[in-house]
Amino acid sequence: MADSLVIVESPAKAKTISKYLGSKYIVKASMGHIRDLPKSQIGVEVKKNFEPKYITIRGKGSVLKELKDASKRVKKVYLAADPDREGEAIAWHLAHYLELSDQDACRVVFNEITKQAVKDAFKTPRKINQDLVNAQQARRILDRLVGYKISPLLWKKVKKGLSAGRVQSVAVKLIYDRENEIKAFEPEEYWTITAKLAANKSDFEAKFYSVNGEKKELKSQSEVNEVLALLGGSDFVVSEVKEKERLRNPSPPFITSSLQQEAARKLNFRAAKTMSVAQQLYEGIDLGSEGTVGLITYMRTDSTRISPVAQEEAKEYITGKYGEAYYPAEPRNYVKKNANAQDAHEAIRPSSVLREPESIKAHLSRDQFRLYKLVWERFVASQMASAVLDTMTVDLNAGPVVFRAVGSKIKFHGFMKVYVESSDEGAADAAADDDKFLPPLKQGDEAKPQAIDPKQHFTQPPPRYTEARLVKALEEMGIGRPSTYAPTLETIQKRGYVAIEEKKFVPTELGELVIQQMIEFFPEILDVEFTAHMEEGLDHIEEGKEDWVRVLSEFYDSFEKRLEVAEEEMEKIEIQDEVSDEICEKCGNHFVYKMGRFGKFLACSGFPDCRNTKPIVKDTGVTCPSCHEGKIIERRSKKGRIFYGCDRYPACEFVSWDKPVEQPCPKCGALLVEKRNKSGTFIQCVSCDFKEEAKEDDRED
């Protein structure tokens, strides 16, 4: 007979924990929050010390009745929501509803859902941490005040249905500012000269470096011609060789932001998808004979800390699998880079490093496997020895001109045996960059020039934000916290403030208008330092160093004055839809251009009487290789991803994720498509092995 009730947030988590605790425990799910501020009103008594008016969330009545009835049949109730502010608030609301004592040690927390971690947690229950609850309440109330005070103003002055928020507004402004930087950018010309050389029966490349002992940047073709004239037909002679050993250290284990960034680069996951799949891995996966197991630790964290137990298990695995040389002299501990990091939980790691990805692949979905493998490899690599590289820098003289060749060779792979972090420029394995071959050269050796290749380049504007870059920027600025990144990115798209083009954010006209109004009337909301200061205030509340009412009062005093000025001085903006030439086939009105979360689309100007919409068709100019009648056009999936299909769909179902090229394959006549790797874009045949060399992209300085 059960004598204890355990309440968690989700059925999946309940199922996993129930198997660990046995028959003496009833485990049920609250299905997330049970109370919140009302949607129909602001729900905060500002003049009564910001007292919140919580109501039961609609649809939770049957769940709450079930929990209430179950609580009456047991001696003890445990609240085991997630180990963060939101989880603490859920526990607090449940305790209030179930009429548990404030002094009752009913709160149970664990960083990983494994049998040992769960059983250990139930040995040391604690009281609900009111400081954590107050920090969550303060954030919720703060965001409610900003949203419910500014949003009606935007509805009145700009357009109905708009919203404003602290973190989302800063995110949109970053995208808006970056777009303005790009528009204002003036490219500068520069040149490079590459010498293709041969020595010791090997070919290699060297770049122009200096003239007459002075390093020189080439800004024009005339300067290039001067250098070429100095070269004449001279052989290249090695004037200096520098060889040294370089260590490369592993990246720390994942925190929330770095997991989202790396999953975007390597797996092409959106931030929301990364967190959804990570939640599944954390709450538990049925591994057959092993039962249901939580595969990773809690995935909302800003700490790179690792428990000594996990470190010891990693040590045994690494030395057993790869040998003693692959483990460092001392266990690796990583200091937090962000001074504002809460450090409440461990880094994201596998609950057991002995559970290799391939060994459980059959029990995981494709997305679960790929994300688990990423987490597992990153953690294992983070505990391994440094890689050792032999680097070689060679200067070659051709008269007064010096060219420089740089090469490196991996002497000892170390952590690179398992994993190498990607960069924002591409998800290709960075290990390849560390293995650039140079032949054995010594001072006085001659190298024969095979070709001299001057190239013109232009500096590039700063890149638009991808999801990964935006998360990284928000984290570095101290804006938001681990739990806020994914919902923030989703919100700014849903509101139509930004669109995604080629996986990068661009501000919409609506987004620009809203930000311009916010800059004029609510500059502190968009101020990075101000917003980061607010985050620090919330952290101090959690740590018991600040009173939550005082933090809110400090903000609201100036905010209320801003509202009064904006109400009086903000002018009404009329947004006129751009009319297209296309006629609605249902009612005869013209279509107008509208902006949605995935970019522009056509909507009938007769709305709301006519709700007809259609995508804006982009013709690639390629005849469909399947039916040979239709044209290949650009389309978007339901999730906004661009693909290419026949305009005769559904009569012809040809689709391709890669952009088709007009010219057929010169080798077999089949379809050519554009692909992209770290070096740039290249053309590849879908049927044979034909492939054009990658065209190098100019990189921003």
C-alpha positions as CSV (number, residue, x, y, z in Angstrom):
1,M,0.0,0.0,0.0
2,A,1.4,3.4,-1.0
3,D,2.1,5.9,1.8
4,S,3.7,8.7,-0.2
5,L,2.6,10.8,-3.2
6,V,5.2,12.3,-5.6
7,I,4.3,15.1,-8.0
8,V,6.3,15.9,-11.0
9,E,5.5,18.0,-14.1
10,S,5.2,15.5,-16.9
11,P,3.9,11.9,-17.4
12,A,7.2,10.8,-19.0
13,K,9.1,11.9,-15.9
14,A,6.5,10.3,-13.7
15,K,6.8,7.0,-15.5
16,T,10.6,7.0,-15.1
17,I,10.6,7.9,-11.4
18,S,7.8,5.5,-10.6
19,K,10.0,2.5,-11.7
20,Y,12.8,3.6,-9.3
21,L,10.7,4.3,-6.2
22,G,8.6,1.2,-6.1
23,S,5.1,0.4,-4.8
24,K,5.3,2.6,-1.6
25,Y,5.1,5.7,-3.8
26,I,2.3,7.0,-6.1
27,V,3.9,9.3,-8.8
28,K,1.6,11.7,-10.6
29,A,2.1,14.6,-13.0
30,S,0.8,18.2,-12.6
31,M,1.2,18.8,-16.4
32,G,3.4,21.8,-15.8
33,H,2.2,24.9,-13.9
34,I,-1.2,24.8,-12.2
35,R,-1.6,28.5,-11.5
36,D,-0.6,31.6,-13.3
37,L,-1.6,35.3,-13.8
38,P,-4.8,35.7,-15.7
39,K,-4.7,36.4,-19.4
40,S,-7.6,38.7,-19.5
41,Q,-6.1,41.3,-17.1
42,I,-2.7,42.4,-15.8
43,G,-3.2,40.5,-12.6
44,V,-0.8,42.5,-10.5
45,E,-1.7,44.9,-7.7
46,V,1.1,47.4,-8.3
47,K,0.1,49.6,-5.3
48,K,0.0,46.6,-3.0
49,N,3.6,45.7,-3.3
50,F,3.1,44.1,-6.7
51,E,0.8,41.4,-5.2
52,P,0.1,38.9,-7.9
53,K,-3.5,37.5,-8.5
54,Y,-3.0,33.9,-9.4
55,I,-5.8,31.8,-10.9
56,T,-6.0,28.2,-11.7
57,I,-5.0,27.6,-15.3
58,R,-8.0,26.7,-17.5
59,G,-8.3,22.9,-18.1
60,K,-6.4,21.9,-15.0
61,G,-9.5,21.2,-12.8
62,S,-9.5,17.4,-13.3
63,V,-5.7,17.2,-12.8
64,L,-5.9,19.2,-9.5
65,K,-8.9,17.1,-8.2
66,E,-6.9,13.9,-8.9
67,L,-3.9,15.3,-7.1
68,K,-6.0,16.5,-4.1
69,D,-7.7,13.1,-3.8
70,A,-4.4,11.3,-4.0
71,S,-2.9,13.6,-1.3
72,K,-5.6,12.7,1.2
73,R,-4.8,8.9,0.9
74,V,-1.2,9.2,1.8
75,K,0.9,10.2,4.8
76,K,3.5,12.3,2.9
77,V,3.5,14.4,-0.3
78,Y,6.8,15.1,-2.1
79,L,7.1,17.8,-4.8
80,A,9.7,16.8,-7.4
81,A,9.4,19.4,-10.1
82,D,12.5,20.4,-12.1
83,P,15.5,21.9,-10.2
84,D,15.2,25.5,-11.2
85,R,13.1,28.6,-10.5
86,E,10.2,27.4,-12.6
87,G,10.3,24.1,-10.9
88,E,10.4,25.7,-7.4
89,A,7.4,27.9,-8.3
90,I,5.4,24.9,-9.5
91,A,6.2,23.2,-6.2
92,W,5.2,26.3,-4.3
93,H,1.8,26.6,-6.1
94,L,1.2,22.9,-5.5
95,A,2.0,23.2,-1.8
96,H,-0.5,26.1,-1.6
97,Y,-3.2,24.2,-3.3
98,L,-2.7,21.0,-1.3
99,E,-2.4,23.0,1.9
100,L,1.0,21.7,2.8
101,S,2.9,23.4,5.7
102,D,5.6,26.0,4.9
103,Q,7.8,24.1,7.3
104,D,7.2,20.8,5.6
105,A,10.4,19.2,4.0
106,C,8.4,18.2,0.9
107,R,10.8,19.4,-1.9
108,V,12.9,16.9,-3.7
109,V,15.4,17.8,-6.4
110,F,17.7,15.8,-8.6
111,N,20.0,16.9,-11.5
112,E,19.7,13.6,-13.3
113,I,16.9,11.0,-13.4
114,T,18.8,7.8,-12.6
115,K,17.9,5.3,-10.0
116,Q,20.7,6.3,-7.6
117,A,20.2,10.1,-8.0
118,V,16.5,9.8,-7.4
119,K,16.8,7.5,-4.3
120,D,19.5,9.8,-2.9
121,A,17.3,12.9,-3.4
122,F,14.5,11.3,-1.4
123,K,16.8,10.7,1.5
124,T,17.3,14.5,1.9
125,P,14.1,16.4,1.1
126,R,14.0,20.1,2.0
127,K,11.6,23.0,2.5
128,I,10.5,25.0,-0.5
129,N,13.1,27.7,-1.2
130,Q,11.2,30.9,-1.1
131,D,14.1,32.9,-2.6
132,L,13.9,30.8,-5.7
133,V,10.1,31.3,-5.8
134,N,10.4,35.0,-5.4
135,A,13.0,35.2,-8.2
136,Q,10.5,33.4,-10.5
137,Q,7.6,35.6,-9.3
138,A,9.6,38.8,-9.9
139,R,10.5,37.7,-13.5
140,R,6.9,36.8,-14.2
141,I,5.6,40.0,-12.8
142,L,8.3,42.1,-14.4
143,D,7.5,40.6,-17.9
144,R,3.8,41.0,-17.3
145,L,4.1,44.7,-16.4
146,V,6.2,45.3,-19.5
147,G,4.0,43.3,-21.8
148,Y,0.6,44.3,-20.5
149,K,1.5,48.0,-20.2
150,I,3.3,48.6,-23.5
151,S,1.3,46.1,-25.7
152,P,-2.0,48.0,-25.5
153,L,-0.1,51.2,-26.4
154,L,1.3,49.5,-29.5
155,W,-2.1,48.2,-30.4
156,K,-3.5,51.7,-30.3
157,K,-0.6,53.5,-32.0
158,V,0.8,50.9,-34.4
159,K,-1.2,47.7,-35.0
160,K,-3.5,45.3,-33.1
161,G,-2.0,42.0,-31.8
162,L,1.5,43.4,-31.1
163,S,3.4,42.6,-27.9
164,A,6.5,43.9,-26.2
165,G,8.8,42.1,-23.7
166,R,12.1,42.7,-22.0
167,V,14.2,40.0,-23.6
168,Q,12.4,39.7,-26.9
169,S,12.6,43.5,-27.5
170,V,16.4,43.4,-27.0
171,A,16.7,40.4,-29.3
172,V,14.8,42.2,-32.0
173,K,16.9,45.3,-31.6
174,L,20.1,43.3,-32.0
175,I,18.7,42.0,-35.3
176,Y,17.5,45.5,-36.3
177,D,20.9,47.1,-35.4
178,R,22.8,44.4,-37.3
179,E,20.7,45.0,-40.4
180,N,21.5,48.7,-40.2
181,E,25.2,47.9,-39.9
182,I,24.9,45.8,-43.0
183,K,23.1,48.6,-45.0
184,A,25.7,51.1,-43.9
185,F,28.7,48.9,-44.6
186,E,31.1,50.0,-47.3
187,P,33.2,47.2,-48.7
188,E,36.9,47.7,-49.0
189,E,39.0,46.2,-51.7
190,Y,42.0,43.9,-50.9
191,W,44.1,41.4,-52.7
192,T,45.9,38.2,-52.0
193,I,48.7,36.5,-53.9
194,T,49.1,32.8,-53.6
195,A,52.2,31.0,-54.9
196,K,51.8,27.3,-55.8
197,L,55.2,25.8,-55.2
198,A,57.0,22.5,-55.5
199,A,59.8,21.2,-53.3
200,N,61.1,17.8,-52.2
201,K,58.6,16.1,-54.6
202,S,55.6,17.8,-52.9
203,D,53.3,20.7,-53.8
204,F,52.3,23.3,-51.3
205,E,51.0,26.9,-51.1
206,A,52.5,30.1,-49.7
207,K,50.8,33.5,-49.3
208,F,52.4,36.9,-50.0
209,Y,53.6,38.4,-46.7
210,S,56.1,41.3,-47.1
211,V,58.3,43.4,-49.3
212,N,61.8,44.6,-48.2
213,G,61.2,43.4,-44.7
214,E,57.9,45.3,-44.2
215,K,54.6,43.5,-43.9
216,K,52.3,44.8,-46.6
217,E,48.6,44.7,-47.2
218,L,47.6,44.9,-50.9
219,K,44.7,47.3,-51.5
220,S,44.7,47.6,-55.3
221,Q,45.7,45.8,-58.5
222,S,48.4,48.3,-59.1
223,E,50.0,47.3,-55.8
224,V,49.7,43.7,-56.8
225,N,51.4,44.4,-60.2
226,E,54.3,46.1,-58.3
227,V,54.8,42.9,-56.3
228,L,54.6,40.7,-59.4
229,A,57.1,42.9,-61.1
230,L,59.5,42.4,-58.2
231,L,59.1,38.6,-58.4
232,G,60.3,38.4,-62.0
233,G,60.9,34.7,-62.7
234,S,62.9,34.1,-59.5
235,D,62.9,30.8,-57.7
236,F,61.7,30.8,-54.1
237,V,64.4,30.2,-51.5
238,V,63.6,29.2,-47.9
239,S,64.9,31.9,-45.6
240,E,63.5,30.9,-42.3
241,V,61.8,27.8,-40.8
242,K,60.1,27.9,-37.4
243,E,58.8,24.7,-35.9
244,K,57.1,24.3,-32.5
245,E,54.7,22.2,-30.6
246,R,51.2,23.6,-29.8
247,L,48.6,22.3,-27.4
248,R,44.9,22.4,-28.3
249,N,42.5,22.1,-25.3
250,P,39.0,20.6,-25.4
251,S,35.9,22.7,-25.1
252,P,34.0,22.5,-21.8
253,P,30.9,20.3,-21.5
254,F,27.7,21.8,-22.7
255,I,25.6,24.5,-21.0
256,T,22.2,25.4,-22.4
257,S,23.4,28.1,-24.7
258,S,26.4,26.2,-26.1
259,L,24.2,23.1,-26.6
260,Q,21.7,25.1,-28.7
261,Q,24.6,26.7,-30.7
262,E,26.3,23.4,-31.5
263,A,23.1,21.6,-32.2
264,A,22.3,24.3,-34.7
265,R,25.7,24.0,-36.4
266,K,26.1,20.2,-36.4
267,L,22.5,19.0,-36.5
268,N,20.7,21.9,-38.0
269,F,18.3,22.0,-35.0
270,R,16.3,25.0,-34.1
271,A,16.7,26.1,-30.4
272,A,13.2,25.0,-29.6
273,K,13.8,21.6,-31.1
274,T,17.0,21.1,-29.2
275,M,15.3,21.8,-25.9
276,S,12.4,19.6,-26.7
277,V,14.6,16.6,-27.6
278,A,16.9,17.3,-24.6
279,Q,13.8,17.3,-22.3
280,Q,12.9,13.8,-23.6
281,L,16.4,12.5,-23.0
282,Y,16.4,14.0,-19.4
283,E,13.0,12.7,-18.5
284,G,13.7,9.1,-19.5
285,I,13.9,6.7,-22.4
286,D,12.8,3.1,-22.3
287,L,16.0,1.0,-23.0
288,G,14.4,-2.4,-23.0
289,S,15.9,-4.7,-20.5
290,E,17.5,-1.8,-18.6
291,G,14.1,-0.1,-18.2
292,T,13.4,3.6,-18.4
293,V,16.4,5.8,-17.8
294,G,17.2,9.5,-17.9
295,L,20.0,9.7,-20.3
296,I,21.3,13.2,-19.7
297,T,21.5,15.7,-16.7
298,Y,19.2,18.7,-16.5
299,M,19.4,20.7,-19.7
300,R,18.7,24.2,-18.4
301,T,22.0,25.3,-16.8
302,D,24.7,27.9,-17.2
303,S,27.3,25.9,-15.3
304,T,30.3,23.9,-16.6
305,R,30.7,22.2,-13.2
306,I,31.0,18.4,-13.2
307,S,30.4,16.1,-10.2
308,P,33.5,14.2,-8.9
309,V,31.5,10.9,-9.4
310,A,31.0,11.7,-13.1
311,Q,34.6,12.7,-13.5
312,E,35.8,9.5,-12.0
313,E,33.6,7.4,-14.3
314,A,34.8,9.4,-17.3
315,K,38.4,8.7,-16.2
316,E,37.9,5.0,-16.0
317,Y,36.1,5.0,-19.4
318,I,38.8,7.1,-21.2
319,T,41.8,5.2,-19.8
320,G,40.1,1.8,-20.5
321,K,39.0,2.7,-24.0
322,Y,41.9,4.9,-25.3
323,G,44.8,4.4,-22.9
324,E,46.4,6.4,-20.0
325,A,47.9,8.9,-22.5
326,Y,44.4,10.1,-23.4
327,Y,43.6,11.3,-19.8
328,P,45.2,14.5,-18.5
329,A,47.5,14.6,-15.4
330,E,44.6,16.1,-13.4
331,P,40.8,16.0,-13.8
332,R,39.6,18.9,-15.9
333,N,37.6,21.5,-14.1
334,Y,36.2,24.5,-16.1
335,V,35.7,28.0,-14.6
336,K,32.6,29.8,-15.6
337,K,33.2,32.4,-18.3
338,N,30.0,34.4,-17.5
339,A,30.3,36.2,-14.2
340,N,26.4,36.2,-14.1
341,A,26.2,32.4,-14.3
342,Q,24.1,31.0,-11.5
343,D,26.0,27.7,-11.2
344,A,23.0,26.0,-9.7
345,H,23.3,22.8,-11.6
346,E,26.0,20.7,-13.3
347,A,26.9,21.0,-16.9
348,I,24.8,19.0,-19.4
349,R,26.4,15.5,-19.6
350,P,25.3,11.9,-20.0
351,S,24.0,10.4,-16.8
352,S,26.4,7.5,-17.4
353,V,29.4,7.8,-19.8
354,L,29.4,4.0,-20.0
355,R,26.1,4.2,-21.9
356,E,27.7,4.7,-25.4
357,P,25.5,6.2,-28.1
358,E,25.7,3.2,-30.5
359,S,24.8,0.8,-27.7
360,I,21.4,2.4,-27.2
361,K,20.7,3.6,-30.8
362,A,18.0,1.1,-31.4
363,H,15.9,2.6,-28.5
364,L,16.2,6.2,-29.7
365,S,14.5,8.2,-32.4
366,R,16.9,9.7,-35.0
367,D,16.8,13.1,-33.3
368,Q,17.2,11.7,-29.8
369,F,20.2,9.6,-31.0
370,R,21.9,12.5,-32.7
371,L,21.5,14.9,-29.7
372,Y,22.5,12.3,-27.2
373,K,25.6,11.4,-29.3
374,L,26.5,15.1,-29.3
375,V,26.2,15.5,-25.6
376,W,28.1,12.3,-24.9
377,E,31.0,13.1,-27.2
378,R,31.3,16.6,-25.9
379,F,31.4,15.5,-22.3
380,V,33.9,12.7,-23.0
381,A,36.2,15.0,-25.0
382,S,36.0,17.6,-22.2
383,Q,37.6,15.2,-19.8
384,M,40.4,14.0,-22.2
385,A,44.0,15.1,-22.7
386,S,44.9,18.0,-24.9
387,A,45.8,17.4,-28.6
388,V,49.4,18.0,-29.6
389,L,50.1,19.7,-32.9
390,D,53.4,20.2,-34.7
391,T,53.3,23.6,-36.4
392,M,55.6,24.8,-39.1
393,T,56.0,28.4,-40.4
394,V,58.2,28.8,-43.5
395,D,59.3,32.1,-45.1
396,L,60.4,32.0,-48.7
397,N,62.2,34.8,-50.5
398,A,61.8,35.6,-54.1
399,G,64.1,38.6,-54.4
400,P,62.9,41.3,-52.0
401,V,59.5,39.6,-51.7
402,V,58.6,37.2,-48.9
403,F,55.9,34.6,-49.1
404,R,54.8,32.6,-46.0
405,A,53.6,29.0,-45.8
406,V,52.0,27.7,-42.6
407,G,51.3,24.1,-41.9
408,S,50.5,21.9,-39.0
409,K,50.3,18.2,-38.3
410,I,48.4,16.4,-35.5
411,K,51.1,14.7,-33.5
412,F,48.7,13.3,-30.8
413,H,44.9,13.5,-31.2
414,G,44.0,13.6,-27.6
415,F,40.4,14.7,-27.2
416,M,40.1,15.2,-31.0
417,K,39.9,11.4,-31.2
418,V,36.3,11.8,-30.0
419,Y,35.0,15.3,-30.8
420,V,35.9,18.8,-32.2
421,E,33.7,21.8,-31.8
422,S,32.3,23.5,-34.9
423,S,32.5,27.2,-35.8
424,D,29.8,29.6,-36.9
425,E,31.2,29.5,-40.4
426,G,30.4,25.9,-40.9
427,A,29.9,22.6,-39.2
428,A,32.7,20.7,-41.0
429,D,35.0,18.8,-38.8
430,A,37.6,21.4,-37.6
431,A,40.2,18.6,-37.2
432,A,40.9,18.9,-41.0
433,D,42.1,22.5,-40.4
434,D,44.8,21.2,-38.1
435,D,46.3,18.8,-40.6
436,K,47.7,21.1,-43.3
437,F,50.6,19.3,-44.8
438,L,54.0,21.0,-45.6
439,P,56.9,19.1,-47.0
440,P,60.1,18.9,-44.9
441,L,62.0,22.2,-45.6
442,K,65.1,23.7,-44.2
443,Q,66.9,27.1,-44.7
444,G,68.4,27.4,-48.2
445,D,66.0,24.9,-49.9
446,E,64.7,26.0,-53.3
447,A,61.0,25.8,-54.2
448,K,59.9,26.0,-57.9
449,P,56.9,28.2,-58.6
450,Q,54.2,26.3,-60.4
451,A,51.7,29.2,-60.5
452,I,51.3,32.7,-59.1
453,D,47.6,33.4,-58.4
454,P,46.5,37.0,-57.5
455,K,42.9,37.4,-56.3
456,Q,40.7,40.4,-55.7
457,H,38.5,40.3,-52.6
458,F,36.2,42.7,-50.8
459,T,35.6,42.9,-47.1
460,Q,32.2,41.6,-46.1
461,P,29.6,43.2,-43.8
462,P,29.0,41.6,-40.4
463,P,26.9,38.5,-40.8
464,R,23.2,38.4,-40.0
465,Y,22.3,36.5,-36.8
466,T,21.6,32.8,-37.0
467,E,19.8,31.3,-34.0
468,A,23.2,30.1,-32.8
469,R,24.8,33.6,-33.1
470,L,21.9,35.3,-31.5
471,V,21.8,33.0,-28.5
472,K,25.6,33.5,-28.1
473,A,25.2,37.3,-28.3
474,L,22.4,37.3,-25.7
475,E,24.4,35.1,-23.4
476,E,27.6,37.2,-23.7
477,M,25.6,40.3,-22.9
478,G,23.9,38.8,-19.9
479,I,20.5,39.0,-21.4
480,G,18.1,36.2,-20.5
481,R,18.9,33.0,-18.8
482,P,19.1,29.3,-20.0
483,S,15.3,28.8,-19.9
484,T,14.5,31.9,-21.9
485,Y,16.5,31.6,-25.1
486,A,14.4,29.1,-27.1
487,P,11.0,30.8,-26.2
488,T,12.4,34.2,-27.0
489,L,13.4,33.2,-30.5
490,E,10.0,31.5,-31.1
491,T,8.1,34.6,-29.9
492,I,9.9,37.2,-32.1
493,Q,9.1,35.1,-35.1
494,K,5.4,34.4,-34.1
495,R,4.8,38.1,-33.6
496,G,6.1,38.9,-37.1
497,Y,8.9,41.1,-35.9
498,V,11.6,39.1,-37.7
499,A,11.7,36.6,-40.6
500,I,14.2,33.9,-41.5
501,E,16.0,34.1,-44.8
502,E,18.6,31.4,-45.5
503,K,18.6,30.4,-41.8
504,K,19.4,34.0,-40.8
505,F,17.2,36.6,-39.0
506,V,16.1,39.7,-40.8
507,P,13.8,42.4,-39.3
508,T,10.4,42.9,-40.9
509,E,8.9,46.3,-41.6
510,L,6.7,45.8,-38.6
511,G,9.6,44.8,-36.4
512,E,11.5,48.0,-37.5
513,L,8.5,50.2,-36.7
514,V,8.0,48.7,-33.2
515,I,11.7,49.0,-32.4
516,Q,11.8,52.6,-33.5
517,Q,8.9,53.4,-31.2
518,M,10.5,51.5,-28.4
519,I,13.9,53.3,-28.9
520,E,12.1,56.7,-28.7
521,F,9.8,56.1,-25.7
522,F,11.3,53.1,-23.8
523,P,15.0,53.2,-24.3
524,E,15.8,51.5,-21.0
525,I,13.9,48.4,-22.1
526,L,16.2,48.1,-25.1
527,D,19.3,49.0,-23.3
528,V,21.6,46.0,-23.0
529,E,23.2,47.1,-19.7
530,F,19.9,47.9,-18.1
531,T,18.4,44.6,-19.1
532,A,21.5,42.7,-17.9
533,H,21.3,44.7,-14.6
534,M,17.7,43.5,-14.2
535,E,18.9,39.9,-14.7
536,E,21.5,40.4,-12.0
537,G,18.7,41.7,-9.7
538,L,16.7,38.5,-10.3
539,D,19.8,36.4,-9.5
540,H,20.3,38.4,-6.3
541,I,16.7,37.7,-5.3
542,E,17.3,34.0,-5.8
543,E,20.5,34.2,-3.7
544,G,18.5,36.0,-0.9
545,K,20.5,39.2,-1.3
546,E,17.7,41.4,-2.6
547,D,14.0,41.9,-1.8
548,W,11.9,41.2,-4.8
549,V,9.5,44.0,-4.2
550,R,12.3,46.5,-4.0
551,V,13.7,45.3,-7.3
552,L,10.3,45.7,-9.0
553,S,9.7,49.1,-7.4
554,E,13.1,50.4,-8.7
555,F,12.1,49.4,-12.2
556,Y,8.5,50.5,-12.1
557,D,9.0,54.1,-10.8
558,S,10.8,55.2,-14.0
559,F,8.8,52.9,-16.3
560,E,5.5,54.4,-15.2
561,K,6.7,57.9,-16.1
562,R,7.8,56.6,-19.5
563,L,4.3,55.1,-20.1
564,E,2.7,58.5,-19.4
565,V,4.9,60.3,-21.9
566,A,4.4,57.6,-24.5
567,E,0.6,57.8,-24.1
568,E,0.7,61.5,-24.8
569,E,3.4,61.8,-27.4
570,M,3.5,58.6,-29.5
571,E,1.9,59.3,-32.8
572,K,-0.4,56.8,-34.5
573,I,1.2,55.0,-37.4
574,E,-0.8,53.8,-40.4
575,I,0.7,50.7,-41.9
576,Q,-0.4,50.4,-45.5
577,D,-0.2,46.9,-47.1
578,E,1.7,46.8,-50.4
579,V,-0.8,45.8,-53.1
580,S,0.3,43.2,-55.6
581,D,-0.7,42.7,-59.2
582,E,-2.3,39.3,-58.5
583,I,-6.0,38.9,-58.2
584,C,-7.7,36.7,-55.7
585,E,-9.4,33.8,-57.6
586,K,-12.1,33.5,-54.8
587,C,-13.4,37.1,-54.6
588,G,-11.7,39.2,-57.3
589,N,-9.9,41.6,-54.9
590,H,-6.2,42.3,-55.2
591,F,-3.7,40.3,-53.1
592,V,-1.6,42.3,-50.7
593,Y,1.9,41.5,-49.3
594,K,1.9,40.4,-45.6
595,M,4.7,39.4,-43.4
596,G,4.6,36.1,-41.5
597,R,7.0,34.3,-39.2
598,F,8.7,32.7,-42.3
599,G,8.7,35.8,-44.5
600,K,6.4,37.5,-46.9
601,F,3.2,35.9,-48.3
602,L,0.1,37.0,-50.3
603,A,-3.2,37.6,-48.5
604,C,-6.5,38.8,-50.0
605,S,-7.2,42.4,-49.4
606,G,-10.8,41.5,-48.8
607,F,-10.0,40.1,-45.3
608,P,-11.9,39.2,-43.1
609,D,-14.6,38.5,-45.6
610,C,-12.1,36.5,-47.7
611,R,-9.3,34.7,-45.9
612,N,-7.5,33.4,-49.0
613,T,-3.7,33.3,-48.8
614,K,-1.0,31.9,-51.1
615,P,2.8,31.8,-51.0
616,I,5.0,34.1,-53.1
617,V,6.4,31.8,-55.8
618,K,10.0,32.1,-56.7
619,D,10.8,30.5,-60.0
620,T,14.3,28.9,-60.2
621,G,14.1,28.8,-64.1
622,V,14.7,25.1,-64.0
623,T,12.5,22.6,-65.8
624,C,11.3,19.8,-63.6
625,P,13.5,16.7,-64.2
626,S,10.7,14.4,-63.2
627,C,7.7,15.4,-65.4
628,H,9.7,17.6,-67.9
629,E,6.7,20.0,-68.0
630,G,6.6,22.0,-64.8
631,K,9.0,24.5,-63.4
632,I,10.9,24.1,-60.2
633,I,9.9,26.8,-57.7
634,E,11.0,27.7,-54.2
635,R,8.6,26.5,-51.4
636,R,8.6,26.5,-47.6
637,S,7.7,23.6,-45.3
638,K,5.3,24.0,-42.4
639,K,8.3,24.7,-40.2
640,G,9.6,27.4,-42.6
641,R,12.5,25.4,-44.2
642,I,13.1,26.2,-47.8
643,F,12.8,23.4,-50.3
644,Y,12.2,23.1,-54.1
645,G,9.4,21.4,-55.9
646,C,7.5,21.2,-59.2
647,D,4.8,23.9,-59.7
648,R,2.5,21.1,-61.1
649,Y,2.2,19.6,-57.6
650,P,0.2,17.4,-56.7
651,A,0.3,16.1,-60.3
652,C,4.1,15.9,-60.0
653,E,5.6,15.3,-56.6
654,F,9.3,16.1,-57.3
655,V,11.0,17.8,-54.3
656,S,14.6,18.7,-53.4
657,W,16.2,20.3,-50.4
658,D,19.0,21.5,-52.6
659,K,18.6,24.4,-55.0
660,P,18.5,23.1,-58.6
661,V,20.9,24.6,-61.3
662,E,19.7,25.6,-64.8
663,Q,22.5,23.7,-66.6
664,P,22.3,19.9,-66.8
665,C,25.2,17.7,-65.7
666,P,27.9,17.7,-68.4
667,K,28.7,14.1,-67.6
668,C,25.3,12.4,-67.6
669,G,22.7,15.1,-68.3
670,A,20.9,14.7,-64.9
671,L,20.0,17.5,-62.5
672,L,22.7,19.6,-60.9
673,V,22.1,21.1,-57.5
674,E,23.9,23.7,-55.3
675,K,25.4,22.4,-52.0
676,R,27.4,24.2,-49.4
677,N,30.3,23.2,-47.1
678,K,32.8,25.1,-45.0
679,S,34.7,26.4,-48.0
680,G,31.7,27.8,-49.9
681,T,29.1,26.6,-52.4
682,F,29.7,24.0,-55.0
683,I,27.7,22.2,-57.8
684,Q,27.0,18.5,-57.6
685,C,25.1,16.0,-59.8
686,V,22.2,14.1,-58.2
687,S,22.9,11.0,-60.3
688,C,26.6,10.6,-61.0
689,D,29.9,11.6,-59.2
690,F,30.3,15.0,-61.1
691,K,31.2,17.8,-58.8
692,E,32.5,21.3,-59.4
693,E,35.2,22.6,-57.1
694,A,34.0,24.7,-54.2
695,K,33.9,28.5,-54.9
696,E,35.6,30.1,-51.9
697,D,33.5,32.7,-50.1
698,D,34.9,36.0,-49.0
699,R,35.0,36.0,-45.3
700,E,34.3,39.1,-43.1
701,D,37.4,40.7,-41.6
